[in-house]
């Protein structure tokens, strides 16, 4: 069943609109579907940083199914995050839509709003809530987009497939473990936030000039958080149509980028 992404600035009424949608969905007769609201407040996250986005994405992925409806109540200010949610729904074979809640005000602890654009497939169908919270949402149009439209077919980048040999997946698993071990060792040896941590790990490509790759440590990180991000990355990597062991250095670099984005 579908995914609805609520988008807007703080104070724009996203949570109220999510409750309105949940009530409309739950009120339908002869419906066995469940409706889940995935909200930053319920996950104990905030600020719209990489950790919060990763937690929202993981919870939405866990709940997405062909039967239930998932409402993501977050700022979703970044188009890259909306694209990630779109890919989740596409892989699950479910329709999705975006609901923009106007108004509100920017906050320094939140990323700037990148307004959704219906010309982008990850922002379509796009609905805009009325400025006045007392006015109802265009429920008939939203319902038609969610339940009377065929979901986009999974493409090569989102369809699960046994792409790599078992030996290659073992090497990728080992590489990501080694990266985590090197990061934890660097912290134990005194690496501080704001410091670039070079990572001398077999399988990682060297940067220009022969310098080892690494990661900018923006804050202290725990092994539990790193392990969660590693599991998420490996899940995505197994769906990626790779071309064999020659992709190992490239995927290693992608893992570092993934960590960098989600550890801000």
TIKETOR-186148 format. One record per residue (C-alpha): residue in one letter; x, y, z; chain. Coordinates in pm, 1 decimal. Layout:
N
  residuo        px        py        pz  cadena
        A         X         Y         Z       A
...
***
This chain:
264
  residuo        px        py        pz  cadena
        X       0.0       0.0       0.0       A
        X     108.0     358.5     -56.8       A
        X     358.8     591.5      94.4       A
        X     271.1     954.9     163.4       A
        X     558.0    1198.7     223.5       A
        X     462.5    1516.5     408.5       A
        X     692.6    1806.3     327.5       A
        X     720.6    2156.9     470.4       A
        X     886.0    2391.8     713.2       A
        X     853.4    2365.6    1092.0       A
        X     515.5    2493.0    1206.6       A
        X     342.4    2434.3     874.1       A
        X      95.6    2186.0    1020.1       A
        X     242.1    1860.3     888.9       A
        X     149.7    1660.2    1199.3       A
        X    -208.0    1788.8    1191.3       A
        X    -238.5    1701.5     823.6       A
        X     -94.9    1354.7     891.8       A
        X    -363.2    1302.4    1155.9       A
        X    -626.3    1422.6     908.0       A
        X    -506.1    1175.1     647.1       A
        X    -492.2     890.3     898.3       A
        X    -849.6     963.0    1009.5       A
        X    -974.4     966.5     648.6       A
        X    -796.6     640.9     568.0       A
        X    -913.1     468.7     886.1       A
        X   -1274.1     577.3     829.4       A
        X   -1309.0     388.7     502.2       A
        X   -1547.4      96.5     529.7       A
        X   -1450.3    -261.8     451.4       A
        X   -1082.6    -175.3     467.7       A
        X    -837.5    -406.7     641.4       A
        X    -539.2    -183.0     579.2       A
        X    -344.6     -38.1     867.7       A
        X    -217.7     319.5     868.9       A
        X     122.9     399.8    1018.5       A
        X     258.8     747.3    1088.8       A
        X     638.8     765.1    1095.6       A
        X     731.2    1086.7    1276.4       A
        X    1058.8    1233.1    1398.2       A
        X     911.3    1299.2    1741.3       A
        X     809.6     935.1    1787.0       A
        X    1156.3     811.2    1687.5       A
        X    1329.3    1040.5    1934.9       A
        X    1509.4    1224.6    1655.5       A
        X    1506.5    1587.9    1554.8       A
        X    1692.9    1860.2    1379.3       A
        X    1660.9    1706.0    1034.4       A
        X    2021.0    1581.8    1038.8       A
        X    2159.2    1266.4     883.3       A
        X    2084.4    1054.2    1189.4       A
        X    1719.1    1162.6    1190.8       A
        X    1680.0    1099.0     817.8       A
        X    1840.7     755.5     846.0       A
        X    1605.4     660.9    1130.3       A
        X    1299.6     780.5     936.7       A
        X    1408.7     599.4     623.3       A
        X    1476.4     274.0     810.7       A
        X    1139.0     282.4     988.8       A
        X     950.7     362.1     666.7       A
        X    1129.0      75.3     491.0       A
        X    1038.8    -161.9     775.5       A
        X     667.6     -74.3     757.5       A
        X     618.1     -51.8     381.1       A
        X     407.6    -336.4     245.7       A
        X     147.6    -402.8     -18.8       A
        X    -133.9    -384.1     235.6       A
        X     -66.4     -95.9     473.7       A
        X     -26.6     280.2     430.6       A
        X     276.0     468.7     564.0       A
        X     266.3     843.6     629.3       A
        X     609.7    1002.4     677.2       A
        X     559.5    1307.4     897.8       A
        X     887.5    1494.3     863.6       A
        X    1021.6    1809.7     708.1       A
        X    1151.9    1617.6     402.9       A
        X    1316.3    1946.1     309.6       A
        X    1587.2    1784.8      97.9       A
        X    1496.1    1652.4    -245.5       A
        X    1763.4    1384.0    -201.8       A
        X    1572.2    1246.8      99.2       A
        X    1242.5    1255.1     -90.3       A
        X    1414.1    1065.5    -370.7       A
        X    1533.6     797.7    -126.2       A
        X    1177.0     754.2       1.5       A
        X    1049.4     734.5    -356.4       A
        X    1299.9     455.8    -426.4       A
        X    1179.1     266.7    -119.1       A
        X     817.7     277.6    -240.9       A
        X     921.3     181.8    -592.6       A
        X    1114.4    -118.8    -468.3       A
        X     817.0    -222.9    -252.2       A
        X     585.7    -195.7    -555.4       A
        X     360.3      66.8    -394.5       A
        X     234.9     406.1    -517.6       A
        X     346.4     721.7    -341.3       A
        X     266.9    1091.4    -333.1       A
        X     401.6    1410.2    -177.8       A
        X     193.5    1652.6      29.3       A
        X     341.7    2001.2      66.5       A
        X     226.4    2194.5     371.5       A
        X     275.7    2569.2     311.8       A
        X     362.9    2823.4     577.1       A
        X     578.2    2771.7     881.0       A
        X     921.9    2923.5     931.0       A
        X    1278.6    2813.7     871.5       A
        X    1492.5    2719.3    1171.7       A
        X    1870.7    2723.1    1196.5       A
        X    1877.8    2358.4    1309.0       A
        X    1690.5    2241.3    1000.2       A
        X    1812.6    2219.5     639.8       A
        X    1671.7    2477.7     395.9       A
        X    1356.4    2374.7     213.7       A
        X    1409.4    2252.1    -142.4       A
        X    1051.2    2291.0    -270.7       A
        X     905.0    1983.5    -438.7       A
        X     861.5    2004.4    -815.1       A
        X     598.8    1785.6    -981.0       A
        X     819.7    1757.7   -1290.0       A
        X    1041.6    1523.7   -1086.3       A
        X     916.0    1167.1   -1057.5       A
        X     999.5    1155.8    -687.3       A
        X     780.5    1464.0    -624.4       A
        X     483.1    1339.6    -826.0       A
        X     192.7    1325.1    -766.9       A
        X     225.5    1649.7    -569.4       A
        X     -54.8    1796.5    -359.7       A
        X     -49.4    2127.6    -174.5       A
        X    -244.7    2158.3     149.0       A
        X    -462.8    2469.1     196.4       A
        X    -296.1    2752.9     385.9       A
        X    -581.7    2751.0     636.4       A
        X    -558.4    2440.7     854.5       A
        X    -936.3    2455.9     897.8       A
        X    -981.1    2378.6     527.8       A
        X    -978.6    2007.4     444.2       A
        X    -725.7    1836.0     224.4       A
        X    -827.5    1739.0    -131.3       A
        X    -897.6    1386.7     -10.5       A
        X   -1074.5    1251.2    -324.9       A
        X    -775.4    1347.1    -541.7       A
        X    -523.8    1211.4    -290.9       A
        X    -718.6     887.3    -258.5       A
        X    -730.9     842.3    -635.4       A
        X    -354.3     895.1    -659.3       A
        X    -290.6     635.5    -389.3       A
        X    -540.5     361.7    -474.1       A
        X    -645.4     408.1    -836.4       A
        X    -300.0     442.4    -989.9       A
        X     -62.4     165.2   -1081.1       A
        X     271.2     184.6    -897.3       A
        X     579.0     244.4   -1112.5       A
        X     748.9     -83.1   -1204.5       A
        X    1079.2    -152.2   -1029.2       A
        X    1371.6     -78.5   -1255.8       A
        X    1714.2    -236.7   -1262.0       A
        X    1844.1     -22.1    -977.9       A
        X    1556.5    -108.5    -739.0       A
        X    1473.5    -470.4    -827.2       A
        X    1622.4    -728.2    -593.9       A
        X    1850.8    -965.3    -777.6       A
        X    2138.4   -1201.6    -692.8       A
        X    2391.0    -984.0    -867.9       A
        X    2723.8   -1061.7    -705.6       A
        X    2888.2   -1391.4    -638.3       A
        X    2897.5   -1504.1    -277.5       A
        X    3272.0   -1441.4    -269.7       A
        X    3229.9   -1079.3    -369.6       A
        X    2956.9   -1016.4    -109.7       A
        X    3188.0   -1167.7     151.9       A
        X    3465.0    -926.0      44.9       A
        X    3228.4    -629.5      64.6       A
        X    3110.3    -741.1     407.9       A
        X    3473.3    -768.5     520.8       A
        X    3561.2    -427.6     377.6       A
        X    3279.6    -249.4     559.1       A
        X    3370.8    -425.9     884.1       A
        X    3731.7    -311.5     843.6       A
        X    3619.8      47.9     786.1       A
        X    3416.7      42.8    1108.3       A
        X    3707.0    -110.3    1299.9       A
        X    3943.8     158.8    1169.2       A
        X    3702.5     437.9    1269.0       A
        X    3658.6     299.6    1620.0       A
        X    4034.5     255.6    1657.3       A
        X    4092.3     616.2    1547.4       A
        X    3850.2     741.0    1813.4       A
        X    4017.6     530.3    2081.0       A
        X    4350.8     681.1    1974.2       A
        X    4225.3    1036.0    2023.7       A
        X    4057.8    1141.5    1696.5       A
        X    3839.5    1444.4    1770.2       A
        X    3534.0    1598.0    1598.4       A
        X    3643.6    1818.8    1311.0       A
        X    3939.3    1593.6    1233.2       A
        X    3983.8    1407.2     904.1       A
        X    4046.2    1039.8     979.5       A
        X    4254.8     862.1     712.7       A
        X    4152.7     499.9     662.3       A
        X    4416.9     254.4     545.4       A
        X    4192.0     -39.5     460.1       A
        X    4243.5    -306.0     194.6       A
        X    3989.8    -260.5     -83.8       A
        X    3951.1     119.3     -60.4       A
        X    4075.7     324.5    -353.4       A
        X    4342.8     583.2    -275.2       A
        X    4257.9     949.9    -322.2       A
        X    4440.9    1170.0    -567.9       A
        X    4813.7    1194.5    -503.1       A
        X    4817.7     851.4    -340.7       A
        X    4665.7     977.5     -14.7       A
        X    4454.4     722.2     173.8       A
        X    4078.1     776.3     173.8       A
        X    3912.1     880.0     492.5       A
        X    3620.7    1042.6     668.3       A
        X    3568.7    1380.3     832.5       A
        X    3465.6    1304.0    1189.7       A
        X    3198.3    1561.9    1275.4       A
        X    3105.2    1412.3    1614.6       A
        X    3174.9    1107.9    1830.7       A
        X    3005.4     796.3    1694.3       A
        X    2931.4     465.3    1860.6       A
        X    2985.1     117.3    1722.3       A
        X    2609.2      55.4    1744.5       A
        X    2532.9     353.0    1519.4       A
        X    2804.5     258.9    1272.3       A
        X    2682.2    -101.4    1263.2       A
        X    2326.3      10.8    1189.4       A
        X    2443.8     226.1     900.4       A
        X    2659.6     -59.6     772.8       A
        X    2360.5    -296.0     767.2       A
        X    2153.8     -40.2     576.6       A
        X    2429.7      11.9     321.6       A
        X    2476.5    -360.6     264.2       A
        X    2102.6    -397.9     210.9       A
        X    2111.8    -132.9     -61.2       A
        X    2431.9    -270.9    -211.5       A
        X    2276.6    -614.6    -259.6       A
        X    2004.9    -453.0    -474.5       A
        X    2259.6    -267.0    -685.7       A
        X    2334.3    -430.6   -1022.2       A
        X    2711.4    -448.7    -983.1       A
        X    2949.9    -597.9   -1233.6       A
        X    3167.9    -815.0   -1013.0       A
        X    3472.4    -774.1    -798.2       A
        X    3597.5    -475.2    -997.1       A
        X    3327.5    -269.9    -822.5       A
        X    3468.0    -328.9    -473.9       A
        X    3676.6      -5.6    -453.5       A
        X    3384.6     194.3    -594.3       A
        X    3141.0      47.8    -341.5       A
        X    3395.8     111.6     -66.8       A
        X    3402.2     478.9    -164.7       A
        X    3022.0     483.2    -173.2       A
        X    3018.1     340.7     179.5       A
        X    3240.8     624.9     301.6       A
        X    3010.2     877.2     131.5       A
        X    2708.7     708.4     289.5       A
        X    2866.6     730.9     634.3       A
        X    2962.4    1092.5     575.5       A
        X    2606.6    1190.1     482.1       A
        X    2445.1    1012.9     776.3       A
        X    2694.4    1108.4    1048.7       A
        X    2655.7    1484.6    1015.5       A
***
